[in-house]
Amino acid sequence: ILQLQDSSFGEYQSGHVSGSTLLEAAKLLPEGELNDRQNDAPTMRCFLKLAEKHPETEFLVYVIGKGRDDERLTIEGAVGTSKAIASWLRIGDQTGVPDEKSRLPDGRVRVWWD
């Protein structure tokens, strides 16, 4: 589902994935991974709720492959319509506000947590 590239850090890939790709990848994860989060970012489960409701949303992810002992899929942010992002931020399980929130030239909103 997600292509990994070898780097000096082992198997690693970062980039944007669609909501539908994220939902497919999440089916392969152990249940406990759904409560994982990147620092103060929303949980994986919360990002998946956004993907289910707004599959056109893109997600900023990185994947650490099996070549390392910390194999994982991590979501750091999302890019979507201002309406989708705003409604999701109000109802999500976030522990902190995004570290970055910006409007892209195409009108979509990008939210990112460090």
N, C-alpha and C positions, 0 to 999 in steps of 0.2 A: 504494500500500500504506500509506504513512504520509502524512498530510495536513500540509502546511507552512503556516505563517501568516507574513504579512509583519510585520516589526517594525523598529525602528530599527537592528537588527543585520543586516537583510536577511531572507531566508527562514530561519525558525528554528522548531523545534517541540521541546518536551520533554514527557515523560510516561512512562506505563507501556505496554508492549506485551506481548502474549502470546508464549509460546514459538513457536507456529506462525506468527505474524506476523513475528517476528524471523527465523525460518528462511526465509520467503518473501523478505523484504527482503535477506537475505544473498546470495541467488542473483543479485542485481543488482550486487553489489559486485565490483570487481577482486580477484583472488586476493591481492595484496599487502595489501589492507585487512584481511584476516583476521588478520594478525599485529599490527594496531594495538591500542593500549591507551591508556586514560586514566590518566596518571601511573603509579601502582603497581597499578592494577586488573589483573585477568586480561586476556588477549588476547581479541579478538573470537572467535577460534577456540575458546577455552576456554569462553566464555559459550555458544557454539553447541552445544558438547557437552552442557551442562546442558539447553539447550532440546530437544535431540534425545532425551535420556533422560527428561526431565520437562517435557513440553510445557505442562503446566498452570502452570509457573512464569511469573511476570511479570518483565519486565526494565525497568529505569530507563534511558531512552535520551534522547539529544538528537540532532537532525538539523540540519545546516547545509545549506541548499539551494544550487542552482546560481548564485544571484545573488552569491555570494561566491567568492573564489579558494581558500577552505579548505573546500570542500564535503566533508561527511562524515557518517557515522552513528557515534555513540559510545555505548558502554554503560558506565554508571557503577555499576550494581548490579543486584540481583535480589531478588525476594520469592517465597518458596516454603515448602514444609513444612520443618520443622527437620531431618528425616531427609535430604531431598534436598539441602538447602544444606550440611549437615555432611559428607555423603559427597563432595559435589562439591569442597568446600574442601580435603579431604584428598588428592584425586587431581588437582587442577587444576594449571595452570602459573603460579600466582600468584607475584608477586615481593614481595608484602607482605600483611599481614593487613588486613582491611577497616578503614576509618577509623571506620565505625559498624556496629554489629551490634545489632539490637533485635528483641524479640518484639512483634508487633502484637496488638491486642485479639482478633483472630480466631484467634490461635495460630500464624500463619505467622511466618517469620523474614525480616527485611529486612537485607541486607548492602549497604554502599555504600562506594565509594572516591572520595576527593576528586580 
